[in-house]
Amino acid sequence: MAGKPVRAVNAIDQTRRMLSLVTYLRERPGARIEDVARAFGITEDELVSDLDVLPMCGTSFRGGDLLDIDTDGERIWWHNPAALGADAAEPLRLAADEATALLVAARAVATLPGLRESDRQALLRATAKVETSAGEAAGASSRLSVTFESEGGVFADVDRAISERRRLWIRYYSPARDEVTEREIDPIRLVSVGHTYVEAWCRRSEARRTFRLDRVAEIRILDEPSAPPEVELRDLSEGLVQPAAEDPEVVVEVGPGGRWVAEYYPHDSAEELPDGGLRITLRTPEPASLRRLALRLGRDGRIVSPPELAASARHAAREALAAYDGIEPAGATAGPAGGPHDRQERGL
């Protein structure tokens, strides 16, 4: 619902909360659900969701080592708090494959450009301790290496800029417009939803934007301090693309072969059509990005509105056909009925 505050939730926040929750419940047998939820500043539903995960946690997967925590809907009961007692703790043992993966990853991260020197040294000290503890199991890791692509350097620079509260200058490729732009951004946070992104306040558009790191062609950390306006962090658990109510509306009609669009794209409505297709209404901050969707759909779909976007999609189709057929895209006439040109226009 537009205007409704959204709680920013991510795996790190939830993990921290659940670790604190274990200590809290251990000291308060039979605690009331409403009291615990209030103490942690979450809803009762969120608390119950955490409680559903806790029984899968413990010192091992052997019987009695998992946390035996349940609720009767009003109070929370922990039946085996001794499972996390001092007597139950065992030294951490890494299997050979676990030690190898950990050491290779640690050495690779230590080579990242832009990593703070204090963090690099701390990582190298920890790596040396793991090598000593792993013994012969660490031998295989010395024969393996990982080299990060350019995104690794971009990540390190963004992470450093966030930590030091400094502005960034980037050259960024936008596939929707097929162009590279230069802009200054005030980074807010790094997020990972399939790919890694930086959420930032863009000084060029004077709005919050999300930039995919592997599309950053060049990056520099500026001396100017980062000063993004106060913005409410979005809950990205349902995906990166979450259209806002004020975003432009786009209507797309698809045939039976294009019904997948309703599953892949967040939308306001999807009406059934007589031929087995759908009339899909969706919102997007960049309608031009849907031209690629129209080209991909071909005869299985077309953009209905806005009219200027439909015309742009038709023009893009003509240009694509021109590359194959050698026809002139500007002012070209439709081919014979049933020909590829005619079929492509009808599809858009």
C-alpha positions, 0 to 999 in steps of 0.5 A: 500500500502506498505511503505505508512504512516498510521495515528494512529487513535483511539476513544480517539484521535477522541473524543479529536479532535471533542471536539476541533472542536466544539469550533473551528467552533463556533468561525469561522462561515462558515469556509472553509473545506480545512482550518479546515482540515489543522488546525487539521492536517487531511484530508478533508475526515476525517473532513467530517467523523467527521462532519457526527457524530457531528449532533448526539451530543448535550445536549440531544436528544430533538429537538433543543438540537442536533448540527445542523452542515452541509456543502455545500462541501466547507464551514461548517455552524453551525445553532444553536451554542446557543445549547451549550450556558451557558443557555442551560446547565443542571445538569447531572442526572444519572438514577438508573441503570446508577449510579449503573453501574458507582459505581460498576465499579469505586469500582472494578477498585480501587481494581486493583493491580498495580494501582498508589496510587494517581490514586486510591485516586482520583478515591475513591474521585470521587466515594464518590461524585457520591454516595452523588449525586445519593442518594437512587439510589446508594443503589443497588451498595453496594450489588454488586461487581466485581472481575477482573481475572488475566488480570486485574493485568496484565493490571495495570502493563502494564499501570504502565510500560508505564507511568513510561517508564520501561521495562517488563519481561513476560512469554507468551503463544503462541497458534500458537507454543503451548509453553510458552516463557520468554521475555523482552518487551518495552511497547508502548501502550495498545489497545483493539480490541475484547481482550486487547493487549499490543503493544511492542518492543520485545527484544527477536525477536528485532521486534514490537510484540502484546501480548494478556493480558490474555495469559500473565502467569507472569509479572514483572516490571523491573528497566531497562528503556523502550526504544523502537525504533521510530515506526509508530503506526498502524491504528487498526480501520480495525483490529489487524491482518494487514499483511505486504508486507514482511510477508510470503505468504500462499496459501489455497484452500477451498471448498464451506464449507470453503468460510468463510475463505475469510471473516474472514482472510485478504488476497491478493486474492481469486480466484474462483475454479470450485467446488465452492471453493476458492484459497486464497492467504494471508500473515502472520508473523507466518505461523505456526498459520494456522495449527489450521485453516487447522485442523478446515477446515478438508475436507473443505480445505487444505494448498497448499503452502509453502510445509513445512507448508502443511507437518506440517499441515498433521503431526498435523492431524496425531497426532490428529488422533492418540489421537483418534485411537491409531495409531502411528503418526510417519511413519504411513501408510494411512488408507483404501481409504475413511477412516477417516485418508485418508479423513483428509489427503486429507482435508489438 
